[in-house]
Amino acid sequence: GQWDFKKQTLITKTGVVFFLNAIHEYHWIDVNHFETKADVLDHEGAVVLQQHRKMSRIKDQEVGPKRPVDPKRPPEFAILDRMVGNWVTKVDVTLAELAGKKVPSEATSRDSHVLAGRFVETFERQKDVRNEYFILGYDENRQIYRFWHFMVNGDVIEADGTFDKKTKKLTWKSLDKKLEGTWDLSYPDERRAAFTLRNAEGRLVFEVAGISRREGAEEQ
């Protein structure tokens, strides 16, 4: 699919049956209104069926996880479980374009189980009122951790991760190979992160070093 941040629109293309294809357009009007359009195309690309739908949020109905955490999940999901809770994160961002100048940042986040505990979603709010969204999961087939970071400017970072039980570190590498880093999970109420981002030519863009601490927890 292709996401247009300015238009708040996602367009996907899928095969249907035989020689038919479908183009789906999802448009977010605002936080409470959403509309979709689906075009079914024949083998020559002509529209043979079109469907429109408009949806509005039911404001007086609570929305949240409905399914309890699956007790039969593999032990690897314990990494996800320890992320659940409220966190305070303080980081230093070292920017290459500013000759290595460090820029401090602070954020709070709420991490919750979704989809029977097979994923953890994070809503993060930074002090500059910037909101960002994360998804953490574990791929049982590939036996790796998965991570998605949806940034306020519309960019998305997708990464694969592996956990070392001896060092208690989760090592991440983005699919485009530009982002690399680790989470140090030595303490249950603390997560130490270190990441580097490089451009397409391999030059350093920035480095991040930070600590996320569970609300109310003492410094380790």
BELTA-V856911 format. One record per residue. N is the residue number from 0. OMEGA is omega in degrees with one decimal (* if undefined). BURIAL is + if it has 24 or more other ideal C-beta (glycine too) atoms within 12 Angstrom, else -. Layout:
BEGIN
n=N omega=OMEGA burial=BURIAL
n=N omega=OMEGA burial=BURIAL
END
This chain:
BEGIN
n=0 omega=178.2 burial=-
n=1 omega=-177.6 burial=-
n=2 omega=175.8 burial=-
n=3 omega=-174.7 burial=-
n=4 omega=-177.7 burial=-
n=5 omega=-179.1 burial=-
n=6 omega=-177.4 burial=-
n=7 omega=-174.9 burial=-
n=8 omega=176.1 burial=-
n=9 omega=179.2 burial=-
n=10 omega=178.5 burial=-
n=11 omega=177.3 burial=-
n=12 omega=-178.1 burial=-
n=13 omega=171.5 burial=-
n=14 omega=-179.0 burial=-
n=15 omega=175.5 burial=-
n=16 omega=179.0 burial=-
n=17 omega=-177.2 burial=-
n=18 omega=-179.2 burial=-
n=19 omega=175.7 burial=-
n=20 omega=-178.7 burial=+
n=21 omega=173.4 burial=+
n=22 omega=-179.1 burial=+
n=23 omega=177.8 burial=+
n=24 omega=-179.8 burial=+
n=25 omega=-175.8 burial=+
n=26 omega=177.4 burial=-
n=27 omega=-179.8 burial=-
n=28 omega=173.5 burial=-
n=29 omega=-174.5 burial=-
n=30 omega=-176.6 burial=-
n=31 omega=-176.3 burial=-
n=32 omega=-170.6 burial=-
n=33 omega=178.3 burial=-
n=34 omega=-179.6 burial=-
n=35 omega=172.8 burial=+
n=36 omega=179.1 burial=-
n=37 omega=175.2 burial=+
n=38 omega=173.7 burial=+
n=39 omega=-173.5 burial=+
n=40 omega=174.9 burial=-
n=41 omega=-174.4 burial=-
n=42 omega=177.4 burial=-
n=43 omega=177.9 burial=-
n=44 omega=178.7 burial=-
n=45 omega=179.5 burial=-
n=46 omega=179.2 burial=-
n=47 omega=178.6 burial=-
n=48 omega=178.2 burial=-
n=49 omega=-178.7 burial=-
n=50 omega=177.1 burial=-
n=51 omega=174.7 burial=-
n=52 omega=175.4 burial=-
n=53 omega=-176.7 burial=-
n=54 omega=177.4 burial=-
n=55 omega=179.5 burial=-
n=56 omega=174.0 burial=-
n=57 omega=-168.0 burial=-
n=58 omega=-176.7 burial=-
n=59 omega=179.1 burial=-
n=60 omega=-178.4 burial=-
n=61 omega=179.3 burial=-
n=62 omega=-180.0 burial=-
n=63 omega=179.1 burial=-
n=64 omega=-178.4 burial=-
n=65 omega=-175.8 burial=-
n=66 omega=177.0 burial=-
n=67 omega=178.9 burial=-
n=68 omega=-178.9 burial=-
n=69 omega=-178.7 burial=-
n=70 omega=-177.2 burial=-
n=71 omega=178.0 burial=-
n=72 omega=175.9 burial=-
n=73 omega=-177.2 burial=-
n=74 omega=179.9 burial=-
n=75 omega=-178.3 burial=+
n=76 omega=176.3 burial=+
n=77 omega=177.2 burial=-
n=78 omega=178.7 burial=+
n=79 omega=-176.8 burial=+
n=80 omega=-176.9 burial=+
n=81 omega=178.5 burial=+
n=82 omega=-174.4 burial=+
n=83 omega=178.6 burial=+
n=84 omega=177.9 burial=+
n=85 omega=-172.6 burial=-
n=86 omega=171.7 burial=+
n=87 omega=-176.0 burial=+
n=88 omega=174.6 burial=+
n=89 omega=-177.8 burial=+
n=90 omega=169.5 burial=+
n=91 omega=178.5 burial=-
n=92 omega=178.7 burial=+
n=93 omega=-174.4 burial=+
n=94 omega=179.7 burial=-
n=95 omega=-176.9 burial=-
n=96 omega=177.0 burial=-
n=97 omega=175.9 burial=-
n=98 omega=175.8 burial=-
n=99 omega=179.3 burial=-
n=100 omega=178.9 burial=-
n=101 omega=179.1 burial=-
n=102 omega=-179.3 burial=-
n=103 omega=178.5 burial=-
n=104 omega=179.5 burial=+
n=105 omega=-178.1 burial=-
n=106 omega=172.0 burial=+
n=107 omega=-178.7 burial=+
n=108 omega=174.7 burial=+
n=109 omega=-178.1 burial=+
n=110 omega=-174.4 burial=+
n=111 omega=173.0 burial=+
n=112 omega=169.0 burial=+
n=113 omega=177.9 burial=+
n=114 omega=175.9 burial=-
n=115 omega=176.3 burial=-
n=116 omega=179.1 burial=+
n=117 omega=173.5 burial=+
n=118 omega=171.9 burial=+
n=119 omega=177.3 burial=+
n=120 omega=-176.8 burial=+
n=121 omega=170.7 burial=+
n=122 omega=-176.0 burial=-
n=123 omega=176.9 burial=+
n=124 omega=179.4 burial=-
n=125 omega=-174.3 burial=+
n=126 omega=176.5 burial=-
n=127 omega=176.5 burial=-
n=128 omega=176.5 burial=-
n=129 omega=179.8 burial=-
n=130 omega=178.0 burial=-
n=131 omega=-171.6 burial=+
n=132 omega=-177.9 burial=+
n=133 omega=172.2 burial=+
n=134 omega=177.2 burial=+
n=135 omega=-179.9 burial=+
n=136 omega=177.2 burial=+
n=137 omega=179.5 burial=+
n=138 omega=-177.1 burial=-
n=139 omega=-179.1 burial=-
n=140 omega=-179.5 burial=-
n=141 omega=179.5 burial=-
n=142 omega=175.4 burial=-
n=143 omega=174.4 burial=+
n=144 omega=-179.5 burial=+
n=145 omega=-175.0 burial=+
n=146 omega=176.6 burial=+
n=147 omega=178.5 burial=+
n=148 omega=179.9 burial=+
n=149 omega=-172.8 burial=-
n=150 omega=-174.2 burial=-
n=151 omega=-179.8 burial=-
n=152 omega=178.8 burial=-
n=153 omega=178.1 burial=-
n=154 omega=178.3 burial=-
n=155 omega=173.6 burial=+
n=156 omega=178.1 burial=+
n=157 omega=-174.5 burial=+
n=158 omega=173.5 burial=+
n=159 omega=-177.9 burial=+
n=160 omega=175.1 burial=+
n=161 omega=-176.6 burial=+
n=162 omega=176.1 burial=+
n=163 omega=-176.7 burial=-
n=164 omega=-178.2 burial=-
n=165 omega=-178.2 burial=-
n=166 omega=-176.5 burial=-
n=167 omega=179.1 burial=-
n=168 omega=174.7 burial=-
n=169 omega=-175.3 burial=+
n=170 omega=-175.6 burial=+
n=171 omega=171.5 burial=+
n=172 omega=-178.8 burial=+
n=173 omega=-176.8 burial=+
n=174 omega=177.5 burial=-
n=175 omega=176.2 burial=-
n=176 omega=-177.8 burial=-
n=177 omega=-177.0 burial=+
n=178 omega=175.7 burial=+
n=179 omega=178.8 burial=+
n=180 omega=-178.2 burial=+
n=181 omega=165.0 burial=+
n=182 omega=174.5 burial=+
n=183 omega=-175.1 burial=+
n=184 omega=-177.6 burial=+
n=185 omega=-177.7 burial=-
n=186 omega=-174.7 burial=-
n=187 omega=-176.6 burial=-
n=188 omega=-176.6 burial=+
n=189 omega=177.0 burial=+
n=190 omega=178.7 burial=+
n=191 omega=-175.3 burial=+
n=192 omega=174.5 burial=+
n=193 omega=-176.9 burial=+
n=194 omega=171.2 burial=+
n=195 omega=176.3 burial=+
n=196 omega=178.6 burial=+
n=197 omega=179.1 burial=-
n=198 omega=-176.6 burial=-
n=199 omega=178.7 burial=-
n=200 omega=178.6 burial=-
n=201 omega=179.8 burial=-
n=202 omega=-178.1 burial=-
n=203 omega=175.7 burial=-
n=204 omega=175.8 burial=-
n=205 omega=173.5 burial=+
n=206 omega=179.3 burial=+
n=207 omega=174.0 burial=+
n=208 omega=-176.5 burial=+
n=209 omega=179.1 burial=+
n=210 omega=171.3 burial=+
n=211 omega=-177.6 burial=+
n=212 omega=179.8 burial=+
n=213 omega=-179.5 burial=+
n=214 omega=179.1 burial=-
n=215 omega=-179.2 burial=-
n=216 omega=179.5 burial=-
n=217 omega=179.0 burial=-
n=218 omega=-179.6 burial=-
n=219 omega=* burial=-
END
